[in-house]
Amino acid sequence: MSELSQLQRTLRILQVLSVRDRVTVKDLFEHFDRQIPQRTLQRTLVLIEESSLPLRRETGAHGQLHFSLERRFHFLPELLNADEALAAILLAQFGEHFEGTPVGQALAQVIEKLEQLLPLNGVVARSGILGLGDTFRIKQPGRVQGGAGGQVLLRLLQAILERRVCRVRYRKLGAGGEGREYLIHPYSLALVAGAIYLVSRQAGAESWISLAAQRFVQVDLLEDTFEREPGFDLGTFLNGSFGVWQSEPAEVRLEFSAIVAEFVQERLWHPSQELEQREDGSVSMAMSVGLSSELEAWILRWGPHCRVLGPPPLRARIRELLGQALAAYDDGTPTA
């Protein structure tokens, strides 16, 4: 058994006391596979008593002490089961998005506390949640480097929960300087394609805007509050686009070659997608989604294995982009 911290040892003892009465120091000594001295276990029981937990002691035969918890006491942590341990591992992987920020530090502390609740004989307990990075990891090419400052995220989250109007200074992509100032009504945060976005409305406007968290220069919460749109649903909002940029939905029809058909079929690319297998092995896809540069980039990633059937404006746009890409290589540079 690996060495346990005092907190881990205390939690294990409380776990035993929560299901058994009249537990002796010798019982705990055996429970810990005789790896923890009985004197240490005795001191831990004293600490539990001094922590105002309802621990009752009785003297049995030959002066042996028996310890029990009052059954009315229910504030005991339960150990994580296998699914919960896996969920904790998944949570730990998102720490990369907040590394070096107060949010990242807080997340590391949460993971450390969760590790105290791991089953003593489990694989995860022996490795620790953060020690399983080589066992499971989320890879996100294009993830924002550095991310948003922790204070910015905390302020935005506070504004969302308290429905506070915000005065922000935001630097648009490609714009230099200190950015422009806006009054916004913040609704939700979303992690999309390796970046965190704030879904909000500009004060006095009806349209929705998605703002990249890493481009906020300043966030100030005002005393004014706003009324949330009653029908707003973040899931529905995100489903209206292929990424975060919103536009009127269009009926998009695509054709994928047999080479990539199985790969396309085994994934959900958009909630509205409808797939149809063809006799030649190719697959057609229909979905209702807003036209955007994100959708165009996704179509282009398939190269010759994806063909746009409609709508005509999207088909024309993809032809234009392919022509521009071809022209970029038609400069006389040797290819071999």
C-alpha atoms as a printed R data frame, in Angstrom:
    type eleno elety resid chain resno       x      y       z
1   ATOM     1    CA   MET     A     1   0.000  0.000   0.000
2   ATOM     2    CA   SER     A     2   1.420  3.384  -0.965
3   ATOM     3    CA   GLU     A     3   1.864  5.993   1.769
4   ATOM     4    CA   LEU     A     4  -1.354  7.840   2.538
5   ATOM     5    CA   SER     A     5  -1.710 11.477   3.490
6   ATOM     6    CA   GLN     A     6  -3.437 12.347   6.734
7   ATOM     7    CA   LEU     A     7  -6.532 13.438   4.819
8   ATOM     8    CA   GLN     A     8  -6.655 10.181   2.863
9   ATOM     9    CA   ARG     A     9  -6.217  8.164   6.043
10  ATOM    10    CA   THR     A    10  -8.977 10.113   7.792
11  ATOM    11    CA   LEU     A    11 -11.372  9.639   4.899
12  ATOM    12    CA   ARG     A    12 -10.717  5.895   4.833
13  ATOM    13    CA   ILE     A    13 -11.414  5.638   8.556
14  ATOM    14    CA   LEU     A    14 -14.620  7.658   8.220
15  ATOM    15    CA   GLN     A    15 -15.681  5.394   5.370
16  ATOM    16    CA   VAL     A    16 -15.259  2.339   7.621
17  ATOM    17    CA   LEU     A    17 -17.112  4.011  10.487
18  ATOM    18    CA   SER     A    18 -19.982  4.946   8.183
19  ATOM    19    CA   VAL     A    19 -20.850  1.278   7.604
20  ATOM    20    CA   ARG     A    20 -19.690 -0.372  10.850
21  ATOM    21    CA   ASP     A    21 -20.221  0.232  14.559
22  ATOM    22    CA   ARG     A    22 -17.878 -0.502  17.466
23  ATOM    23    CA   VAL     A    23 -14.718 -0.370  15.370
24  ATOM    24    CA   THR     A    24 -11.458 -0.885  17.254
25  ATOM    25    CA   VAL     A    25  -7.972  0.373  16.482
26  ATOM    26    CA   LYS     A    26  -7.030 -3.236  15.799
27  ATOM    27    CA   ASP     A    27  -9.867 -3.469  13.232
28  ATOM    28    CA   LEU     A    28  -8.477 -0.423  11.436
29  ATOM    29    CA   PHE     A    29  -4.941 -1.826  11.644
30  ATOM    30    CA   GLU     A    30  -6.136 -4.917   9.761
31  ATOM    31    CA   HIS     A    31  -8.176 -2.780   7.332
32  ATOM    32    CA   PHE     A    32  -5.012 -0.941   6.309
33  ATOM    33    CA   ASP     A    33  -3.161 -4.237   5.785
34  ATOM    34    CA   ARG     A    34  -1.062 -3.575   8.906
35  ATOM    35    CA   GLN     A    35   0.814 -0.858   7.025
36  ATOM    36    CA   ILE     A    36  -0.190  2.012   9.315
37  ATOM    37    CA   PRO     A    37   0.959  1.890  12.966
38  ATOM    38    CA   GLN     A    38  -1.789  1.532  15.549
39  ATOM    39    CA   ARG     A    39  -0.479  4.612  17.363
40  ATOM    40    CA   THR     A    40  -0.990  6.663  14.166
41  ATOM    41    CA   LEU     A    41  -4.526  5.311  13.795
42  ATOM    42    CA   GLN     A    42  -5.245  6.195  17.430
43  ATOM    43    CA   ARG     A    43  -4.056  9.779  16.843
44  ATOM    44    CA   THR     A    44  -6.257 10.052  13.739
45  ATOM    45    CA   LEU     A    45  -9.317  8.977  15.741
46  ATOM    46    CA   VAL     A    46  -8.530 11.681  18.295
47  ATOM    47    CA   LEU     A    47  -8.307 14.260  15.480
48  ATOM    48    CA   ILE     A    48 -11.718 13.133  14.215
49  ATOM    49    CA   GLU     A    49 -13.171 13.641  17.690
50  ATOM    50    CA   GLU     A    50 -11.585 17.090  17.942
51  ATOM    51    CA   SER     A    51 -13.108 18.055  14.571
52  ATOM    52    CA   SER     A    52 -16.604 18.055  16.134
53  ATOM    53    CA   LEU     A    53 -17.653 14.974  14.212
54  ATOM    54    CA   PRO     A    54 -20.139 12.842  16.216
55  ATOM    55    CA   LEU     A    55 -17.702 10.041  17.042
56  ATOM    56    CA   ARG     A    56 -18.734  7.954  20.040
57  ATOM    57    CA   ARG     A    57 -16.303  5.817  22.039
58  ATOM    58    CA   GLU     A    58 -17.174  2.938  24.352
59  ATOM    59    CA   THR     A    59 -14.971  0.873  26.618
60  ATOM    60    CA   GLY     A    60 -15.365 -2.853  26.111
61  ATOM    61    CA   ALA     A    61 -13.852 -5.913  27.682
62  ATOM    62    CA   HIS     A    62 -10.296 -5.552  28.957
63  ATOM    63    CA   GLY     A    63 -10.498 -1.788  28.487
64  ATOM    64    CA   GLN     A    64 -10.537 -1.980  24.694
65  ATOM    65    CA   LEU     A    65 -12.002  1.111  23.030
66  ATOM    66    CA   HIS     A    66 -14.769  0.813  20.422
67  ATOM    67    CA   PHE     A    67 -15.574  3.717  18.076
68  ATOM    68    CA   SER     A    68 -18.864  4.438  16.288
69  ATOM    69    CA   LEU     A    69 -20.377  7.329  14.358
70  ATOM    70    CA   GLU     A    70 -23.791  8.638  15.274
71  ATOM    71    CA   ARG     A    71 -26.170  7.247  12.672
72  ATOM    72    CA   ARG     A    72 -27.890 10.619  12.309
73  ATOM    73    CA   PHE     A    73 -24.644 11.906  10.801
74  ATOM    74    CA   HIS     A    74 -24.680 11.695   6.991
75  ATOM    75    CA   PHE     A    75 -22.058 14.204   5.898
76  ATOM    76    CA   LEU     A    76 -19.557 11.561   4.809
77  ATOM    77    CA   PRO     A    77 -17.856 11.534   1.420
78  ATOM    78    CA   GLU     A    78 -18.480  8.473  -0.698
79  ATOM    79    CA   LEU     A    79 -15.621  6.938  -2.636
80  ATOM    80    CA   LEU     A    80 -15.636  7.412  -6.392
81  ATOM    81    CA   ASN     A    81 -16.824  4.489  -8.465
82  ATOM    82    CA   ALA     A    82 -15.173  3.519 -11.751
83  ATOM    83    CA   ASP     A    83 -17.356  5.804 -13.895
84  ATOM    84    CA   GLU     A    84 -16.815  8.756 -11.562
85  ATOM    85    CA   ALA     A    85 -13.057  8.172 -11.554
86  ATOM    86    CA   LEU     A    86 -13.093  8.206 -15.369
87  ATOM    87    CA   ALA     A    87 -15.098 11.444 -15.296
88  ATOM    88    CA   ALA     A    88 -12.443 12.954 -13.015
89  ATOM    89    CA   ILE     A    89  -9.718 11.909 -15.474
90  ATOM    90    CA   LEU     A    90 -11.649 13.585 -18.304
91  ATOM    91    CA   LEU     A    91 -12.045 16.728 -16.206
92  ATOM    92    CA   ALA     A    92  -8.315 16.832 -15.509
93  ATOM    93    CA   GLN     A    93  -7.523 16.943 -19.230
94  ATOM    94    CA   PHE     A    94  -9.248 20.313 -19.572
95  ATOM    95    CA   GLY     A    95  -6.644 21.811 -17.255
96  ATOM    96    CA   GLU     A    96  -4.476 22.545 -20.297
97  ATOM    97    CA   HIS     A    97  -6.956 25.224 -21.367
98  ATOM    98    CA   PHE     A    98  -6.414 27.131 -18.112
99  ATOM    99    CA   GLU     A    99  -2.750 26.400 -17.407
100 ATOM   100    CA   GLY     A   100  -1.013 29.242 -15.575
101 ATOM   101    CA   THR     A   101  -4.282 30.951 -14.575
102 ATOM   102    CA   PRO     A   102  -6.217 31.099 -11.287
103 ATOM   103    CA   VAL     A   103  -8.829 28.834 -12.882
104 ATOM   104    CA   GLY     A   104  -6.145 26.278 -13.701
105 ATOM   105    CA   GLN     A   105  -4.848 26.387 -10.136
106 ATOM   106    CA   ALA     A   106  -8.361 25.931  -8.760
107 ATOM   107    CA   LEU     A   107  -8.963 22.996 -11.111
108 ATOM   108    CA   ALA     A   108  -5.748 21.335  -9.930
109 ATOM   109    CA   GLN     A   109  -6.934 21.717  -6.332
110 ATOM   110    CA   VAL     A   110 -10.292 20.142  -7.209
111 ATOM   111    CA   ILE     A   111  -8.523 17.183  -8.817
112 ATOM   112    CA   GLU     A   112  -6.287 16.814  -5.764
113 ATOM   113    CA   LYS     A   113  -9.369 16.643  -3.528
114 ATOM   114    CA   LEU     A   114 -11.024 14.099  -5.817
115 ATOM   115    CA   GLU     A   115  -7.936 11.916  -5.550
116 ATOM   116    CA   GLN     A   116  -8.646 11.597  -1.823
117 ATOM   117    CA   LEU     A   117 -11.910  9.831  -2.715
118 ATOM   118    CA   LEU     A   118 -10.432  7.174  -4.990
119 ATOM   119    CA   PRO     A   119 -10.909  3.509  -4.005
120 ATOM   120    CA   LEU     A   120  -7.838  2.378  -2.120
121 ATOM   121    CA   ASN     A   121  -7.239 -0.699  -4.288
122 ATOM   122    CA   GLY     A   122  -8.040  0.887  -7.657
123 ATOM   123    CA   VAL     A   123  -5.656  1.447 -10.556
124 ATOM   124    CA   VAL     A   124  -6.403  5.169 -10.517
125 ATOM   125    CA   ALA     A   125  -5.626  5.380  -6.792
126 ATOM   126    CA   ARG     A   126  -2.153  3.972  -7.380
127 ATOM   127    CA   SER     A   127  -1.428  6.409 -10.214
128 ATOM   128    CA   GLY     A   128  -3.411  9.465  -9.212
129 ATOM   129    CA   ILE     A   129  -5.795 11.234 -11.572
130 ATOM   130    CA   LEU     A   130  -3.161 13.652 -12.861
131 ATOM   131    CA   GLY     A   131  -0.701 10.789 -13.273
132 ATOM   132    CA   LEU     A   132  -2.831  9.131 -15.935
133 ATOM   133    CA   GLY     A   133  -2.020 11.642 -18.678
134 ATOM   134    CA   ASP     A   134  -0.261  8.901 -20.633
135 ATOM   135    CA   THR     A   135  -3.297  6.635 -20.293
136 ATOM   136    CA   PHE     A   136  -5.923  9.080 -21.529
137 ATOM   137    CA   ARG     A   137  -5.482 12.487 -23.120
138 ATOM   138    CA   ILE     A   138  -7.569 14.885 -25.193
139 ATOM   139    CA   LYS     A   139  -5.738 16.140 -28.289
140 ATOM   140    CA   GLN     A   140  -7.021 19.351 -29.836
141 ATOM   141    CA   PRO     A   141  -4.938 20.684 -32.735
142 ATOM   142    CA   GLY     A   142  -5.412 24.411 -33.031
143 ATOM   143    CA   ARG     A   143  -6.155 24.849 -29.334
144 ATOM   144    CA   VAL     A   144  -5.708 28.449 -28.240
145 ATOM   145    CA   GLN     A   145  -2.266 28.892 -26.703
146 ATOM   146    CA   GLY     A   146  -2.382 30.434 -23.274
147 ATOM   147    CA   GLY     A   147  -6.163 30.759 -23.401
148 ATOM   148    CA   ALA     A   148  -8.043 33.504 -21.638
149 ATOM   149    CA   GLY     A   149  -6.845 34.948 -18.362
150 ATOM   150    CA   GLY     A   150  -8.361 33.272 -15.335
151 ATOM   151    CA   GLN     A   151  -9.714 36.555 -13.973
152 ATOM   152    CA   VAL     A   152 -11.447 37.241 -17.294
153 ATOM   153    CA   LEU     A   153 -13.188 33.856 -17.215
154 ATOM   154    CA   LEU     A   154 -14.189 34.250 -13.583
155 ATOM   155    CA   ARG     A   155 -15.618 37.708 -14.263
156 ATOM   156    CA   LEU     A   156 -17.552 36.468 -17.283
157 ATOM   157    CA   LEU     A   157 -18.937 33.520 -15.325
158 ATOM   158    CA   GLN     A   158 -19.956 35.804 -12.469
159 ATOM   159    CA   ALA     A   159 -21.674 38.139 -14.929
160 ATOM   160    CA   ILE     A   160 -23.563 35.224 -16.500
161 ATOM   161    CA   LEU     A   161 -24.774 33.898 -13.143
162 ATOM   162    CA   GLU     A   162 -25.747 37.329 -11.824
163 ATOM   163    CA   ARG     A   163 -27.110 38.569 -15.174
164 ATOM   164    CA   ARG     A   164 -24.926 41.669 -15.003
165 ATOM   165    CA   VAL     A   165 -24.422 44.051 -17.894
166 ATOM   166    CA   CYS     A   166 -20.723 44.222 -18.815
167 ATOM   167    CA   ARG     A   167 -18.568 46.941 -20.278
168 ATOM   168    CA   VAL     A   168 -15.834 45.125 -22.172
169 ATOM   169    CA   ARG     A   169 -12.889 46.042 -24.331
170 ATOM   170    CA   TYR     A   170 -12.527 43.469 -27.088
171 ATOM   171    CA   ARG     A   171  -9.916 43.098 -29.803
172 ATOM   172    CA   LYS     A   172 -11.316 41.625 -33.013
173 ATOM   173    CA   LEU     A   173  -9.276 39.141 -35.008
174 ATOM   174    CA   GLY     A   174  -6.679 40.985 -37.067
175 ATOM   175    CA   ALA     A   175  -7.267 44.284 -35.300
176 ATOM   176    CA   GLY     A   176  -4.400 45.887 -33.444
177 ATOM   177    CA   GLY     A   177  -4.347 48.259 -30.521
178 ATOM   178    CA   GLU     A   178  -6.421 48.004 -27.366
179 ATOM   179    CA   GLY     A   179  -9.629 46.971 -29.072
180 ATOM   180    CA   ARG     A   180 -13.072 48.560 -28.979
181 ATOM   181    CA   GLU     A   181 -15.458 49.071 -26.092
182 ATOM   182    CA   TYR     A   182 -18.880 47.376 -25.996
183 ATOM   183    CA   LEU     A   183 -21.809 46.989 -23.622
184 ATOM   184    CA   ILE     A   184 -22.918 43.354 -23.652
185 ATOM   185    CA   HIS     A   185 -25.383 40.993 -21.995
186 ATOM   186    CA   PRO     A   186 -23.415 37.764 -21.346
187 ATOM   187    CA   TYR     A   187 -25.408 34.522 -21.622
188 ATOM   188    CA   SER     A   188 -23.146 31.466 -21.798
189 ATOM   189    CA   LEU     A   189 -19.614 30.126 -22.230
190 ATOM   190    CA   ALA     A   190 -18.839 27.371 -24.735
191 ATOM   191    CA   LEU     A   191 -15.685 25.411 -25.526
192 ATOM   192    CA   VAL     A   192 -15.622 24.999 -29.318
193 ATOM   193    CA   ALA     A   193 -12.711 23.664 -31.387
194 ATOM   194    CA   GLY     A   194 -10.111 24.354 -28.718
195 ATOM   195    CA   ALA     A   195 -11.253 27.873 -27.807
196 ATOM   196    CA   ILE     A   196 -13.651 29.316 -25.227
197 ATOM   197    CA   TYR     A   197 -16.352 31.646 -26.548
198 ATOM   198    CA   LEU     A   198 -18.780 33.939 -24.784
199 ATOM   199    CA   VAL     A   199 -22.273 33.869 -26.270
200 ATOM   200    CA   SER     A   200 -23.814 37.280 -25.684
201 ATOM   201    CA   ARG     A   201 -25.942 40.096 -26.993
202 ATOM   202    CA   GLN     A   202 -24.748 43.617 -27.546
203 ATOM   203    CA   ALA     A   203 -26.849 45.994 -25.450
204 ATOM   204    CA   GLY     A   204 -29.656 47.431 -27.557
205 ATOM   205    CA   ALA     A   205 -29.185 44.910 -30.381
206 ATOM   206    CA   GLU     A   206 -31.223 41.842 -31.285
207 ATOM   207    CA   SER     A   207 -28.491 39.717 -32.850
208 ATOM   208    CA   TRP     A   208 -26.305 37.245 -31.004
209 ATOM   209    CA   ILE     A   209 -22.520 37.478 -31.015
210 ATOM   210    CA   SER     A   210 -19.854 34.928 -30.089
211 ATOM   211    CA   LEU     A   211 -16.700 36.476 -28.651
212 ATOM   212    CA   ALA     A   212 -13.421 34.579 -28.232
213 ATOM   213    CA   ALA     A   213 -12.449 34.709 -24.561
214 ATOM   214    CA   GLN     A   214  -8.732 35.157 -25.258
215 ATOM   215    CA   ARG     A   215  -9.410 38.450 -27.084
216 ATOM   216    CA   PHE     A   216 -10.976 40.259 -24.137
217 ATOM   217    CA   VAL     A   217  -8.687 43.072 -23.052
218 ATOM   218    CA   GLN     A   218 -10.858 44.176 -20.132
219 ATOM   219    CA   VAL     A   219 -14.126 43.066 -18.493
220 ATOM   220    CA   ASP     A   220 -16.025 45.312 -16.046
221 ATOM   221    CA   LEU     A   221 -19.266 44.252 -14.382
222 ATOM   222    CA   LEU     A   222 -21.792 47.064 -14.030
223 ATOM   223    CA   GLU     A   223 -24.452 47.356 -11.351
224 ATOM   224    CA   ASP     A   224 -27.140 47.142 -14.047
225 ATOM   225    CA   THR     A   225 -28.738 43.763 -14.702
226 ATOM   226    CA   PHE     A   226 -30.573 42.403 -17.740
227 ATOM   227    CA   GLU     A   227 -33.434 40.005 -18.412
228 ATOM   228    CA   ARG     A   228 -32.409 36.835 -20.201
229 ATOM   229    CA   GLU     A   229 -34.315 35.869 -23.326
230 ATOM   230    CA   PRO     A   230 -36.820 33.296 -21.970
231 ATOM   231    CA   GLY     A   231 -36.493 31.000 -24.959
232 ATOM   232    CA   PHE     A   232 -32.703 30.977 -25.121
233 ATOM   233    CA   ASP     A   233 -31.099 27.535 -25.032
234 ATOM   234    CA   LEU     A   234 -27.343 27.162 -25.498
235 ATOM   235    CA   GLY     A   235 -27.634 23.744 -27.138
236 ATOM   236    CA   THR     A   236 -30.161 24.999 -29.672
237 ATOM   237    CA   PHE     A   237 -28.026 28.075 -30.320
238 ATOM   238    CA   LEU     A   238 -24.900 26.028 -31.044
239 ATOM   239    CA   ASN     A   239 -26.839 23.566 -33.198
240 ATOM   240    CA   GLY     A   240 -27.757 26.410 -35.540
241 ATOM   241    CA   SER     A   241 -24.205 26.618 -36.836
242 ATOM   242    CA   PHE     A   242 -21.290 24.381 -37.716
243 ATOM   243    CA   GLY     A   243 -19.125 26.162 -35.164
244 ATOM   244    CA   VAL     A   244 -19.933 29.419 -33.399
245 ATOM   245    CA   TRP     A   245 -20.684 31.849 -36.236
246 ATOM   246    CA   GLN     A   246 -24.405 32.273 -36.732
247 ATOM   247    CA   SER     A   247 -26.287 32.739 -40.004
248 ATOM   248    CA   GLU     A   248 -29.637 31.728 -41.463
249 ATOM   249    CA   PRO     A   249 -29.891 27.928 -41.847
250 ATOM   250    CA   ALA     A   250 -29.591 26.535 -45.364
251 ATOM   251    CA   GLU     A   251 -30.267 23.042 -46.684
252 ATOM   252    CA   VAL     A   252 -26.757 21.751 -47.301
253 ATOM   253    CA   ARG     A   253 -26.295 18.612 -49.418
254 ATOM   254    CA   LEU     A   254 -22.938 16.872 -49.720
255 ATOM   255    CA   GLU     A   255 -21.594 13.729 -51.347
256 ATOM   256    CA   PHE     A   256 -18.690 11.739 -49.862
257 ATOM   257    CA   SER     A   257 -16.682  9.162 -51.792
258 ATOM   258    CA   ALA     A   258 -16.604  5.506 -50.778
259 ATOM   259    CA   ILE     A   259 -13.045  5.959 -49.472
260 ATOM   260    CA   VAL     A   260 -14.206  8.140 -46.565
261 ATOM   261    CA   ALA     A   261 -17.821  6.948 -46.336
262 ATOM   262    CA   GLU     A   262 -17.392  4.743 -43.265
263 ATOM   263    CA   PHE     A   263 -15.466  7.448 -41.409
264 ATOM   264    CA   VAL     A   264 -18.233  9.956 -42.158
265 ATOM   265    CA   GLN     A   265 -20.993  7.568 -41.101
266 ATOM   266    CA   GLU     A   266 -19.569  6.696 -37.696
267 ATOM   267    CA   ARG     A   267 -19.559 10.301 -36.461
268 ATOM   268    CA   LEU     A   268 -22.117 12.969 -35.635
269 ATOM   269    CA   TRP     A   269 -21.033 16.099 -37.472
270 ATOM   270    CA   HIS     A   270 -24.243 18.052 -36.903
271 ATOM   271    CA   PRO     A   271 -27.493 17.202 -35.052
272 ATOM   272    CA   SER     A   272 -29.581 17.703 -38.202
273 ATOM   273    CA   GLN     A   273 -27.497 15.435 -40.449
274 ATOM   274    CA   GLU     A   274 -29.183 12.717 -42.493
275 ATOM   275    CA   LEU     A   275 -26.997 10.126 -44.215
276 ATOM   276    CA   GLU     A   276 -27.839  7.822 -47.103
277 ATOM   277    CA   GLN     A   277 -25.653  4.964 -48.306
278 ATOM   278    CA   ARG     A   278 -25.457  4.571 -52.086
279 ATOM   279    CA   GLU     A   279 -24.894  1.445 -54.146
280 ATOM   280    CA   ASP     A   280 -21.422  2.548 -55.236
281 ATOM   281    CA   GLY     A   281 -20.325  2.884 -51.590
282 ATOM   282    CA   SER     A   282 -20.522  6.671 -51.475
283 ATOM   283    CA   VAL     A   283 -22.620  8.506 -48.889
284 ATOM   284    CA   SER     A   284 -24.835 11.551 -49.249
285 ATOM   285    CA   MET     A   285 -25.373 13.943 -46.347
286 ATOM   286    CA   ALA     A   286 -28.134 16.483 -45.854
287 ATOM   287    CA   MET     A   287 -28.218 18.946 -42.974
288 ATOM   288    CA   SER     A   288 -29.790 22.267 -42.097
289 ATOM   289    CA   VAL     A   289 -27.021 24.607 -40.994
290 ATOM   290    CA   GLY     A   290 -25.876 28.189 -41.432
291 ATOM   291    CA   LEU     A   291 -23.287 28.875 -44.128
292 ATOM   292    CA   SER     A   292 -19.998 30.013 -42.624
293 ATOM   293    CA   SER     A   293 -16.243 29.922 -43.070
294 ATOM   294    CA   GLU     A   294 -16.188 27.107 -40.498
295 ATOM   295    CA   LEU     A   295 -18.414 24.957 -42.704
296 ATOM   296    CA   GLU     A   296 -16.330 25.822 -45.769
297 ATOM   297    CA   ALA     A   297 -13.104 24.810 -44.005
298 ATOM   298    CA   TRP     A   298 -14.656 21.500 -42.944
299 ATOM   299    CA   ILE     A   299 -15.740 20.720 -46.514
300 ATOM   300    CA   LEU     A   300 -12.309 21.599 -47.901
301 ATOM   301    CA   ARG     A   301 -10.553 19.280 -45.454
302 ATOM   302    CA   TRP     A   302 -11.970 16.308 -47.346
303 ATOM   303    CA   GLY     A   303 -10.223 17.339 -50.554
304 ATOM   304    CA   PRO     A   304 -11.498 15.393 -53.577
305 ATOM   305    CA   HIS     A   305 -13.602 13.090 -51.384
306 ATOM   306    CA   CYS     A   306 -16.387 15.620 -50.732
307 ATOM   307    CA   ARG     A   307 -18.551 17.315 -53.357
308 ATOM   308    CA   VAL     A   308 -21.103 20.045 -52.656
309 ATOM   309    CA   LEU     A   309 -24.468 19.339 -54.296
310 ATOM   310    CA   GLY     A   310 -26.233 22.376 -52.855
311 ATOM   311    CA   PRO     A   311 -27.112 25.069 -52.183
312 ATOM   312    CA   PRO     A   312 -25.667 26.852 -55.262
313 ATOM   313    CA   PRO     A   313 -24.026 29.715 -53.285
314 ATOM   314    CA   LEU     A   314 -22.055 27.217 -51.183
315 ATOM   315    CA   ARG     A   315 -21.085 25.194 -54.242
316 ATOM   316    CA   ALA     A   316 -19.856 28.362 -55.982
317 ATOM   317    CA   ARG     A   317 -17.930 29.452 -52.901
318 ATOM   318    CA   ILE     A   318 -16.106 26.109 -52.611
319 ATOM   319    CA   ARG     A   319 -15.207 26.267 -56.323
320 ATOM   320    CA   GLU     A   320 -13.822 29.768 -55.750
321 ATOM   321    CA   LEU     A   321 -11.727 28.677 -52.768
322 ATOM   322    CA   LEU     A   322 -10.376 25.639 -54.610
323 ATOM   323    CA   GLY     A   323  -9.410 27.898 -57.514
324 ATOM   324    CA   GLN     A   324  -7.572 30.240 -55.165
325 ATOM   325    CA   ALA     A   325  -5.769 27.309 -53.560
326 ATOM   326    CA   LEU     A   326  -4.719 25.986 -56.975
327 ATOM   327    CA   ALA     A   327  -3.483 29.435 -58.028
328 ATOM   328    CA   ALA     A   328  -1.325 29.609 -54.904
329 ATOM   329    CA   TYR     A   329   0.603 26.575 -56.161
330 ATOM   330    CA   ASP     A   330   0.738 27.736 -59.796
331 ATOM   331    CA   ASP     A   331   3.795 29.947 -59.280
332 ATOM   332    CA   GLY     A   332   6.462 27.946 -61.049
333 ATOM   333    CA   THR     A   333   7.915 26.476 -57.864
334 ATOM   334    CA   PRO     A   334   9.234 22.944 -58.586
335 ATOM   335    CA   THR     A   335   7.077 20.233 -57.008
336 ATOM   336    CA   ALA     A   336   9.807 17.597 -56.970
